[in-house]
Amino acid sequence: MFCQAYGMENCPGMYAMSQAFRLKQAIEDAVIAGDFLPGDRLDESSLAERFGVSRTPIREALLQLGAEGFIDVRPRRGAIVSVPTPTRLFEMFETMAEFESACGRLAARRLTPDHEAAIEAAHRGCETPAREGDSERYYEVNRQFHEAIYRASRNEFLAEQALALHKRLSAYRRIQLRARNRLVQSLQEHAGILEAIRAGDEQLAATRLHDHVLVQGERFSDMVLGLAGSGRPAAGAGKRGTR
């Protein structure tokens, strides 16, 4: 009756689309949480059981994720969590560094008290897991720190693009944080980024965020080795960028 009253005769289809979108987000979150790693197969039946739904909305959700490049949909193999080549991975981190640099520059120019408080709270939240060497917990609060900066840019389109790429790189950002002494160094870099944004120094904030994300040489090799140690496909190494 509600659908007819508002001329929405296709409510069932709209509900299915909405359900597929929610499932897409849930699968993204599972990858971000480390439940699925690069190279893992996403089985429709298992996902349907996990989320308590039929296979149809799962299939729609996987198609959406495939269209965004978050997963690869392969003939006869189904859906696989994407495994970019080292060159492609560097290009993605290079682009991520540019997005974050732009967000930092705008945040330094447009900072509000609420956004400053959100960045500060996320930074403080990183302190305990960094001190304890808890890379998984650190990753979660580290993500909040970066997302707070995206929002502080007050450019919704830029924030959306930065968040989308951040999600695609989530598994690799997590792995890179396992490198020795990286948590403490990352926290120190956060402090410098926050200082620059608070000071309204647009160029310094942009540079510090760019350097924080695009790290050359050995850390890329560390990340590739981390992937190999996790039993995940990885090929080659070189002077490439990571978190």
N, C-alpha and C positions, 0 to 999 in steps of 0.2 A: 504493500500500500504506500509506504514512504517513497519507494522508487517511482511508482506511477505518479504520485502527487508532484514529484519534481522532474518528471519526464525522463527518469533514469531506468528505462526498461531493461538495461543490461547490467543491472546490479550484480548478478552472480559473476559475470566476467570481471567487473571492477573489483569485486572482493578477491577474486583469484589473483588479479594483478597486485593488489595490495598485499595479499598473503605471500606471493612470490617475492615482493620487494622486502618484506620483513625477514623472510628466510635468507635472502641474499645478504642482508645485513648480519644475520646470525652466523652464516657461514664465514663471512669476512671476519667477524669477531673471533670465531674459532681459530682461524688461521693466525690472526694477530696474537691470540692467547697461546699459540704454539701447539694447539691440538692437532693441526695438520701442518706439515712442513713441505718446503719445495720438493717436488717430485712425487708427493703422495697422491694416490688415486682417491677421488671423491666418488664413492659408490652411492648411486641413487637410493637403493634399497636401505642401506645402512643409515644414510642421512634421513630418509623418511621415518625410519624407526626411532632415530635419535630425537627428532623434532615432533614426532607424533602426528605426521601428516601423510597424505598420499604421495606417490612419486611424481604426479603431474606438477604441483607447484615447485617441487624440488628441481625438476627438469627446467622449468621456467627460470628459476633463480640461477641455476648453473649457466644457462644461456646468457643471462644478463651479465654474470661475472666474466664469462668468456668474451663478450663484446667489449668489456672494459679492459681486457688483458690481464685480469687478476688470476685467471686460470686458463689452461689450454684445453679445448675440447677436441679430442682426437678420434678419428674413425676407429671403431672396434676396441678402443682403449678407454673411452669415456672421458671424464674430466680429470685433469691433473693439475695440481697446484703449480703455477708457472715456475720454470727454472730458466732465467735469462742467462745468456752467455756472459763471460766476464766483461767483454766490451759493452754489451747492452746494459749490464749492471752499472758500469762506470757512467754511461750516458744518463741513466736514471738518477744516480746520485748527483751528477753534475747539474742536472735540471733541478733536483731537490734543493741543492745549495743556492741556486738562483732564486727559487721561490722563497726560501727561508730568509735570504738576504733582503729581498723586497719587503717581506713581512716585518722584519726587524727595523728597516728604514722607516716604514710607515708607522710602526708602533712607537718609535722614538719621537716622531713628529706629532702623533695624535693620542698619546697616552692619556688615559683617564684614571682617576683614583681607583675605580673598580677593577679595571684591567691590570693596573699595577699591583693591586692586592692579590689578584688571581695568579699572576706570574710569580710573585713573591711566595705565595702559599705552595705552589707547585715546586719551586726551587727548594724550599725548606723540607718539603716532603721527600725530596731525593736524598737528604743528608743521611738518614738512618740506614737505608739499604746500601748506600755507597760505603758507609763505614763498616757495615757488616758483610760486604762483598756479595750481596744478594742481587744478582744481575736481573733475575726475573721480576722481582718487585721494583727494582730501579727502572726497568723498562716501562712499567705501567705509569709511574709518576713522572718519568722523563717525557713520556708521550703527553701527559697533561701540561707539562711545562711548554712544550712546543705548540700545542694547540692553543694555549692561552695567548701566546705571541701571535698566532694566526688571527685570533679574534681581536687582539689589540690593534692590528693593522687597520681595522674598521673598513676593510675592503672585502665584502662578502664573496665576490667572485674569486679573488686571489686566495682567500682562506679556503674556499671549497676545493680549488685546484691543488693547493698545498696538502690539504687533508687527504685527498684522493690518492696522491702519489705517496704520501706517508704510509697509507694503508698498504699499498702495493709493495713497499719496501720493508714492511714491518718485520718479516722473518729475518731479513738480512741485518737490519738495525739491531735486532735482539742478539743475533749471533755475534756481531762485532763487539757488543758490550762485554762479552766473555773474555776478551783479550786482557792479559795481565795488566793491572793498574789502570785500566780504562775507566772504571767507575769514578775513581778519585779525580782523574784528569777531566772527565766529562763534567763533574760537579764544579770544578774550578772554572771551567769554560762557561758554565751556566752563570756563575757569579759575575764574570766579566761581561757577559751579554746583558744581564739584568742591570748592571752598573751603567752601561752605555745607553740603554733604553731610558733609564731614569734620568740620566743627564741630558737627554734630548739630543745626543750626538748621533745623528742619522748615519753618517758614514762609518763610524766606529761600530755601531750596532750591526750594520749590514756586513761589515768585514768580519766581525767576530762570529756571527751566525754562519756566514759562508765558510769560514775556515773550520768551524765546529762540525759541519756536515761533510765537507769535501776534504778528506784526509788522504794524503798521498802515500805511495810506496808500501812500507811494511805492513800497515794496518789492512790494506787490501789483501795482501798475502795471508795475513792472519785470519781474515774472514773466509777466504777460500779454503784454507786448511781446516777452519772450524766446520765448514760445510762438509768437507771430506770426512772429518771425524764424526759427523752426525750420520754418516752413511748416505748423504745426499749427493746428487750429481754436481760436479764442479770441474771445470776444465780451464787450465792455464792460470797464470797470474801475471802481474806486472805493475807498473806505476799507475794505479787506478784509485778511484775515490771511494770512501765509505763514510760512515757516521762520524 
